[in-house]
């Protein structure tokens, strides 16, 4: 994986996200990178992120899929515009919909999980992203995220 992760290039407007923000002290700190046409990330589940007896919590899995996919939508839009991530004006996306299928239990212990996402389609301001989560090389969850490009929102005071 080459270069900075997408999330480390975000403008401050996105840096506080719980899933992918670099400035959130309680965050997951997802780091996504280009690998060809895919976005790839690795995440080490934490012991307290269990749902049931050593199995990763489904909400954490959904957040990983969501934030990794939105990160790809942002990176892809910048790539298509011929711009570096983090350049003004801000190009950002929010989640329009999230569908997750849990295929197998995802263990909390062991090696990091891997996320692989691809752009499925783009229609104007909407990007449809597919994402798979792997544990030990086995696909354990699969998601589809509709990212919707939004105008820069004012930061709360």
C-alpha positions as CSV (number, residue, x, y, z in Angstrom):
1,X,0.0,0.0,0.0
2,X,1.4,3.3,-1.1
3,X,1.0,6.8,0.1
4,X,-1.0,8.3,2.9
5,X,-4.3,6.6,4.0
6,X,-7.3,8.5,2.6
7,X,-8.3,9.5,6.1
8,X,-5.0,11.2,6.9
9,X,-5.6,13.5,3.9
10,X,-9.1,14.6,4.9
11,X,-9.7,18.2,5.7
12,X,-10.6,19.0,9.3
13,X,-14.3,18.9,8.5
14,X,-14.1,15.0,8.4
15,X,-11.3,14.4,11.0
16,X,-13.6,13.8,13.9
17,X,-15.6,10.8,12.6
18,X,-15.8,8.0,15.1
19,X,-15.0,5.3,12.5
20,X,-12.3,7.0,10.4
21,X,-11.4,10.4,12.0
22,X,-7.8,10.9,12.9
23,X,-8.8,13.4,15.6
24,X,-11.4,11.4,17.5
25,X,-9.8,10.1,20.8
26,X,-12.3,7.3,21.0
27,X,-12.3,6.4,17.3
28,X,-11.5,3.3,15.3
29,X,-8.9,5.0,13.2
30,X,-9.7,3.2,10.0
31,X,-6.9,3.6,7.4
32,X,-7.8,3.0,3.8
33,X,-5.3,2.8,0.8
34,X,-5.6,2.4,-2.9
35,X,-4.6,-1.0,-4.2
36,X,-5.3,-0.8,-7.9
37,X,-9.0,0.0,-8.3
38,X,-9.8,-1.3,-4.8
39,X,-9.6,0.4,-1.4
40,X,-7.9,-1.8,1.2
41,X,-7.8,-1.4,5.0
42,X,-6.7,-3.6,7.9
43,X,-8.2,-3.3,11.4
44,X,-7.2,-5.1,14.6
45,X,-10.4,-5.8,16.5
46,X,-10.2,-4.9,20.2
47,X,-11.1,-7.4,23.0
48,X,-14.0,-5.1,24.2
49,X,-15.6,-5.1,20.7
50,X,-17.2,-8.5,21.1
51,X,-20.8,-9.3,20.5
52,X,-20.8,-12.8,21.7
53,X,-18.0,-15.1,23.0
54,X,-15.0,-13.8,21.1
55,X,-17.0,-12.8,18.0
56,X,-16.8,-9.2,16.8
57,X,-19.8,-7.0,17.4
58,X,-22.0,-6.5,14.3
59,X,-22.3,-2.7,14.8
60,X,-18.5,-2.4,14.8
61,X,-18.4,-4.5,11.6
62,X,-21.1,-2.3,10.0
63,X,-19.1,0.9,11.0
64,X,-15.9,-0.5,9.5
65,X,-17.7,-1.3,6.2
66,X,-19.5,2.1,6.2
67,X,-16.5,4.3,6.9
68,X,-14.1,2.3,4.6
69,X,-16.7,2.6,1.8
70,X,-17.3,6.3,2.3
71,X,-13.6,6.8,2.3
72,X,-13.4,5.1,-1.1
73,X,-16.2,7.3,-2.4
74,X,-14.3,10.4,-1.3
75,X,-11.0,9.1,-2.7
76,X,-12.6,8.1,-6.0
77,X,-14.3,11.5,-6.5
78,X,-11.0,13.2,-5.9
79,X,-9.3,10.8,-8.3
80,X,-11.9,11.4,-11.0
81,X,-11.6,15.2,-10.5
82,X,-7.8,15.0,-10.9
83,X,-7.3,16.4,-7.4
84,X,-5.6,15.3,-4.2
85,X,-7.7,14.4,-1.2
86,X,-7.9,17.3,1.2
87,X,-7.8,20.0,-1.4
88,X,-10.4,22.8,-1.4
89,X,-13.3,22.9,-2.1
90,X,-14.1,20.0,0.0
91,X,-15.5,16.9,-1.7
92,X,-17.3,14.8,0.9
93,X,-19.9,12.1,1.2
94,X,-22.4,10.9,3.8
95,X,-24.1,7.5,4.0
96,X,-27.4,7.3,2.1
97,X,-27.9,3.7,2.9
98,X,-26.0,0.8,4.3
99,X,-26.7,-2.9,3.8
100,X,-24.6,-5.5,5.6
101,X,-24.8,-9.3,5.3
102,X,-23.1,-11.2,8.1
103,X,-21.8,-14.4,6.5
104,X,-19.9,-16.0,9.3
105,X,-18.8,-15.1,12.8
106,X,-15.8,-12.7,12.8
107,X,-13.3,-13.5,15.5
108,X,-12.0,-10.7,17.7
109,X,-8.7,-12.5,18.5
110,X,-6.1,-13.2,15.9
111,X,-4.8,-11.3,13.0
112,X,-6.4,-8.0,11.8
113,X,-9.5,-8.1,9.6
114,X,-9.1,-6.9,6.0
115,X,-11.6,-4.7,4.2
116,X,-11.7,-4.6,0.4
117,X,-14.1,-2.1,-1.3
118,X,-14.8,-1.2,-5.0
119,X,-16.9,1.4,-6.7
120,X,-19.9,-0.5,-8.2
121,X,-21.5,2.5,-9.9
122,X,-21.6,6.3,-9.9
123,X,-24.7,8.3,-10.8
124,X,-24.3,12.0,-10.3
125,X,-23.7,12.7,-6.6
126,X,-24.3,9.1,-5.7
127,X,-21.6,6.4,-5.5
128,X,-22.6,2.8,-4.8
129,X,-19.7,0.9,-3.1
130,X,-19.4,-2.8,-2.3
131,X,-17.2,-3.9,0.5
132,X,-16.1,-7.3,2.0
133,X,-14.6,-7.9,5.4
134,X,-12.2,-10.9,5.7
135,X,-10.9,-12.6,8.8
136,X,-8.1,-15.1,8.3
137,X,-8.7,-14.9,4.5
138,X,-12.4,-15.9,4.9
139,X,-15.1,-13.5,3.9
140,X,-17.2,-13.0,7.1
141,X,-19.3,-9.9,6.1
142,X,-20.3,-8.1,2.9
143,X,-21.8,-4.7,2.6
144,X,-23.1,-2.2,0.1
145,X,-23.0,1.5,0.9
146,X,-24.7,4.3,-1.0
147,X,-22.5,7.4,-0.6
148,X,-24.1,10.7,-1.3
149,X,-21.9,13.7,-2.1
150,X,-22.9,16.7,0.1
151,X,-21.9,20.4,0.2
152,X,-19.6,21.4,3.0
153,X,-21.6,21.7,6.2
154,X,-20.7,24.4,8.7
155,X,-18.8,23.2,11.7
156,X,-20.7,23.5,15.0
157,X,-19.4,26.2,17.3
